Amino acid sequence: MVFSGCSFENALLEKTSFIEVRFESCDFSNRNFSDSLFRSCEFIDSKGIGANFADSRMIQVSLKNCNLDLANFTAVKFDTCTIARGSFKDAFFCGCTLKDLQLSKVSFIGTDFSQTPLKGVDFSACEFSSIHVSPSALELKGVVVDLIQAAELSRMLGVINKECRCIKNPSYFSPEGIATWVCLLC
């Protein structure tokens, strides 16, 4: 089944099963898909700003070029899913299960991963900054990131890089007040 260009206004979508469904250029912003099942589904060039997927299951789901900023994925079980070229800014992935999640060129800025183990998830080809985790930060154990992301995560954990020579360190300003080196790590 293919939904193309649909807006899903006034549709009751919670506790629904979607099997082998393709959502193409759809807008499901602020729609409630909570407690639903998505199996072998594709979301392509779609928008779901503020959509609610809480307590749903996503099995063999592909999301390509989708904007899901502010979406709620609390307690979603992801199994063998792929997300490419999407945005999940300020979205909620709290208490999720992430099994075999493949990511590429996805923006996770300000995203909340509280109580979601990120072990083995590779964010190195994504924007991954200003994220939120629980105070213990146990979610980050085993997460895969690049050097810049690792530096940001270390700052988030309160680690201080003594070797840093960035604009935050006034000893590295020229007499004219111009930074002599800009650090990408702090």
Secondary structure as GFF3:
##gff-version 3
##sequence-region A 1 186
A	DSSP	beta_strand	2	4	.	.	.	ID=ss1
A	DSSP	beta_strand	17	19	.	.	.	ID=ss2
A	DSSP	beta_strand	22	24	.	.	.	ID=ss3
A	DSSP	beta_strand	37	39	.	.	.	ID=ss4
A	DSSP	beta_strand	42	44	.	.	.	ID=ss5
A	DSSP	beta_strand	57	59	.	.	.	ID=ss6
A	DSSP	beta_strand	62	64	.	.	.	ID=ss7
A	DSSP	beta_strand	77	84	.	.	.	ID=ss8
A	DSSP	beta_strand	97	104	.	.	.	ID=ss9
A	DSSP	beta_strand	107	109	.	.	.	ID=ss10
A	DSSP	beta_strand	127	129	.	.	.	ID=ss11
A	DSSP	three_ten_helix	138	140	.	.	.	ID=ss12
A	DSSP	alpha_helix	147	156	.	.	.	ID=ss13
A	DSSP	three_ten_helix	170	172	.	.	.	ID=ss14
###
